[in-house]
Amino acid sequence: MRFYISSQCSSKKRIVHVVEELAALGFPAIELTGGTCWYPDLLTDLQAAKNRLGVDLMVHNYFPPQQKEFVLNLAVKDPVRRAQMKAFIKDALILSKGYGNSVYGVHPGFRQDVAVEQEANGFFKAGDPSLTSIDAFYGMLDELNEVAKSEGILIAVENLAPRSKDDHFSYLTSEADIERFLAYVVTKSHLGILVDLGHMGAASAIFGFDRVKVLDRIFAHPEKIFELHISENDGGRDAHGVTPLDSWQLEYLGERCHRLGNIPVVLEWVNLATNTTAQRLSEVVQSLSAASLFP
């Protein structure tokens, strides 16, 4: 396993400042994701920082930020927007390869055509559900599998947390969603799963399913697990808190991580860039690295 901190651990808005802050705290590897601002020399500055600081960078979902913001929603039906998203993801795959990584993680489609604005609970502003569909989502995945194959890189699709019991909000939140996706993805050469354990914990609390049974069905196909996200929540709200050493997530992984090989494991702790969290990452790495040696 290779361990990363999410760029969202920092609250800074220029990605180069994020990388500098996290590197100074002792985080040697960073997953770049949404939340920072666009500016003209962003990628040039980022490459210079990577070279100067010697950090390992990988790309996740909505990165790099765009001059004209949009929501990366794989389930939209509109052909113009689908082409835009496909082009964006192809560029993200090329950037990932440039950073020396073989996996790019992406969020699944939303069940509605959400707006760029975010609500207080962290979800995008609700939109029109008639402009998206499950068929559009899986159709886009079919296309992305071919793009990934042509670029020689893997795409990991992430399970998310629902807004509420009555509002799934996105795909891959419920047990049925995940079961359908698992049956689909085992047939695709360059698509796999990004298992977000924090999201799984929140979704299982909201929907009332057994998270361990669902995870066990996923871990029955370890070759399809391309990436892991770890963060803590209160059993219903996707809080992205620091992971305690007695977390159920670490216990679950500790018994199974020997199956996963050298996949990226991202600590997705939000706005928590401190010396204390850097020390905790070191402790988590030590715990899981030791566990991976003992089948």
C-alpha positions in Angstrom: 0.0 0.0 0.0 1.0 3.6 -0.7 -0.3 6.2 1.7 -1.5 9.8 0.8 -3.2 12.7 2.5 -6.0 14.5 0.6 -5.3 18.1 -0.5 -8.5 19.0 1.3 -6.6 18.5 4.6 -5.5 22.1 3.9 -7.8 25.1 3.8 -5.6 27.1 1.5 -7.1 28.0 -1.9 -4.1 27.8 -4.2 -3.1 24.2 -4.8 0.6 25.1 -4.7 0.2 26.6 -1.2 -1.7 23.5 -0.2 1.2 21.3 -1.3 3.8 23.5 0.4 1.8 23.5 3.7 1.3 19.7 3.7 4.9 19.0 2.7 6.2 21.2 5.5 4.1 19.3 8.0 5.7 16.0 6.8 3.1 14.7 4.5 5.2 13.2 1.6 2.3 12.2 -0.7 -0.8 14.1 -1.6 -4.0 13.3 -3.5 -5.1 16.4 -5.4 -8.8 17.0 -5.5 -11.4 19.8 -5.6 -11.7 22.8 -3.4 -8.9 25.0 -4.7 -9.1 27.9 -7.2 -8.1 28.1 -10.8 -5.4 30.5 -12.0 -3.4 30.6 -15.2 -0.1 29.0 -14.1 -1.5 26.5 -11.7 -0.1 23.3 -13.3 3.3 24.9 -13.9 3.6 26.1 -10.3 2.4 22.7 -9.1 5.1 20.8 -11.1 7.8 23.2 -9.8 6.6 22.6 -6.3 6.6 18.8 -6.9 10.2 18.9 -8.2 11.4 21.3 -5.4 9.7 19.4 -2.5 10.0 15.8 -3.8 6.4 15.0 -3.0 4.4 12.3 -4.7 1.2 13.6 -6.3 -1.9 11.8 -7.6 -5.1 13.1 -9.1 -8.7 12.6 -7.8 -12.0 13.5 -9.3 -12.4 17.3 -10.0 -8.8 18.3 -10.5 -7.4 20.5 -11.8 -9.9 23.3 -11.1 -11.3 24.9 -14.2 -11.6 28.6 -15.1 -15.3 28.1 -15.7 -16.5 25.8 -13.0 -18.8 22.8 -13.6 -19.9 19.7 -11.7 -18.4 16.5 -12.8 -21.6 14.4 -13.1 -21.2 11.2 -15.0 -25.0 10.6 -15.2 -26.0 13.7 -17.2 -27.8 13.0 -20.5 -26.8 16.1 -22.4 -24.3 15.1 -25.2 -22.4 18.4 -25.1 -21.8 18.2 -21.4 -20.9 14.5 -21.6 -18.2 15.3 -24.2 -16.9 18.0 -21.8 -16.6 15.6 -18.9 -15.0 12.9 -21.1 -12.4 15.4 -22.3 -11.8 16.6 -18.7 -11.3 13.0 -17.4 -8.9 12.2 -20.3 -6.8 15.2 -19.4 -6.9 14.0 -15.7 -5.7 10.6 -16.8 -2.8 12.2 -18.7 -1.9 14.3 -15.7 -2.0 11.3 -13.5 0.4 9.5 -15.7 2.7 12.5 -15.8 2.9 12.3 -12.0 3.9 8.7 -12.2 0.6 7.2 -11.1 -1.5 4.4 -12.7 -4.9 5.1 -11.0 -7.4 8.0 -11.2 -10.3 8.1 -8.8 -13.7 9.6 -9.8 -17.1 10.2 -8.2 -20.1 8.4 -9.6 -23.0 10.2 -11.2 -25.5 12.2 -9.3 -29.2 11.4 -9.5 -30.0 15.0 -10.4 -28.5 17.8 -12.4 -26.9 19.5 -9.4 -25.6 23.1 -9.5 -22.0 24.2 -8.7 -23.2 26.0 -5.5 -22.7 24.0 -2.4 -25.1 23.8 0.5 -24.2 24.0 4.2 -24.2 20.2 4.5 -21.5 20.0 1.8 -23.7 18.6 -0.9 -24.2 20.4 -4.2 -27.4 22.4 -4.6 -30.3 20.1 -5.7 -31.3 20.1 -9.3 -33.5 18.5 -12.0 -33.5 14.6 -11.8 -35.0 14.4 -15.3 -31.7 15.5 -16.8 -29.8 12.5 -15.5 -30.2 8.7 -15.6 -28.7 5.4 -14.5 -28.4 4.4 -18.2 -26.4 7.6 -18.9 -24.1 6.8 -15.9 -23.3 3.3 -17.1 -23.0 4.5 -20.7 -20.4 7.0 -19.6 -18.5 4.3 -17.7 -18.5 2.1 -20.8 -16.9 5.1 -22.7 -14.4 5.8 -19.9 -13.2 2.2 -19.8 -12.2 2.6 -23.4 -10.5 6.0 -22.7 -8.6 4.4 -19.8 -7.6 1.5 -21.9 -6.2 3.8 -24.6 -4.2 5.8 -22.1 -3.0 2.8 -20.2 -4.3 3.9 -16.8 -7.0 2.6 -14.4 -10.1 4.4 -13.3 -11.5 3.8 -9.8 -15.2 4.8 -9.2 -15.9 5.8 -5.6 -18.9 4.9 -3.4 -20.5 8.0 -1.8 -22.7 8.9 1.1 -26.4 9.8 0.7 -28.0 13.0 1.7 -30.6 11.2 3.7 -32.6 8.0 3.8 -35.1 9.4 1.3 -32.5 11.1 -0.9 -29.7 8.9 -2.2 -28.4 11.9 -4.1 -25.8 10.0 -6.1 -25.2 6.5 -7.3 -23.2 4.0 -5.4 -24.7 4.9 -2.0 -27.1 2.0 -1.3 -26.4 -1.7 -1.0 -28.4 -2.3 -4.2 -26.3 0.4 -6.0 -23.1 -1.2 -4.9 -24.2 -4.7 -5.8 -25.1 -3.6 -9.3 -21.9 -1.7 -9.8 -19.8 -4.7 -8.6 -21.5 -7.0 -11.0 -20.8 -4.5 -13.8 -17.2 -3.6 -13.0 -15.8 -7.1 -12.8 -16.3 -7.3 -16.6 -14.4 -4.1 -17.3 -10.7 -4.2 -18.0 -9.8 -0.7 -16.8 -12.5 0.2 -14.3 -12.5 -0.7 -10.6 -13.7 0.5 -7.2 -12.5 3.3 -5.0 -13.6 2.0 -1.6 -14.4 4.9 0.7 -14.8 3.5 4.2 -16.1 6.7 5.7 -18.8 6.9 3.1 -19.6 3.3 3.6 -20.0 3.8 7.3 -22.3 6.8 6.8 -24.4 5.1 4.1 -24.9 2.0 6.2 -26.0 4.0 9.2 -28.5 6.0 7.1 -29.9 3.0 5.0 -29.5 0.4 7.7 -27.5 -2.2 5.8 -24.6 -4.3 7.2 -21.4 -2.5 6.1 -19.2 -5.5 6.8 -21.3 -7.8 4.6 -21.2 -5.3 1.8 -17.5 -4.7 2.1 -16.9 -8.5 2.3 -18.6 -8.8 -1.1 -16.3 -6.1 -2.5 -13.2 -7.6 -1.0 -14.1 -10.9 -2.6 -12.8 -9.2 -5.8 -9.5 -7.6 -4.5 -8.2 -7.2 -8.1 -11.0 -4.7 -8.6 -10.2 -2.5 -5.6 -7.9 0.2 -7.1 -7.9 2.7 -4.2 -9.0 3.3 -0.6 -10.2 6.4 1.3 -10.3 6.5 5.1 -11.9 9.2 7.2 -14.0 9.2 10.4 -17.6 10.3 10.8 -20.3 10.1 13.4 -22.2 7.3 11.8 -24.5 9.3 9.5 -22.8 12.6 8.6 -19.8 12.5 6.2 -17.5 14.5 8.5 -14.1 13.6 7.1 -12.5 13.6 10.6 -9.2 12.2 11.7 -9.2 8.4 12.0 -8.6 7.1 15.6 -6.3 4.2 16.0 -9.2 2.0 17.3 -11.4 2.8 14.3 -13.5 0.0 12.8 -12.0 1.0 9.5 -8.5 0.2 10.5 -9.6 -3.0 12.2 -11.4 -4.1 9.0 -8.5 -3.3 6.8 -5.9 -4.7 9.1 -7.4 -8.2 8.6 -7.6 -7.9 4.8 -5.0 -5.4 3.5 -2.5 -8.2 2.7 -4.8 -8.9 -0.3 -4.6 -5.5 -1.8 -1.0 -5.1 -3.0 0.5 -1.7 -3.6 -2.7 0.4 -4.0 -3.0 4.0 -2.9 -4.7 4.6 0.5 -5.8 8.2 1.1 -6.5 9.7 4.5 -9.3 12.1 3.6 -9.2 14.4 6.5 -10.6 17.8 5.8 -9.2 21.2 7.1 -7.0 19.4 9.6 -3.5 20.3 8.5 -1.6 20.1 11.8 1.5 18.4 13.3 -0.9 16.2 15.2 -2.6 14.9 12.1 0.8 14.3 10.4 1.7 12.2 13.4 -1.6 10.3 13.2 -1.0 9.5 9.5 2.4 8.1 10.5 0.7 5.9 13.1 -2.0 4.7 10.7 0.7 3.9 8.1 2.7 1.9 10.7 -0.4 0.0 11.8 -1.6 -1.0 8.4 1.9 -1.7 7.0 2.5 -4.1 9.9 -0.9 -5.8 9.4 -0.2 -6.3 5.7 2.7 -8.5 6.4 0.5 -11.1 8.2 -2.1 -12.9 6.1 
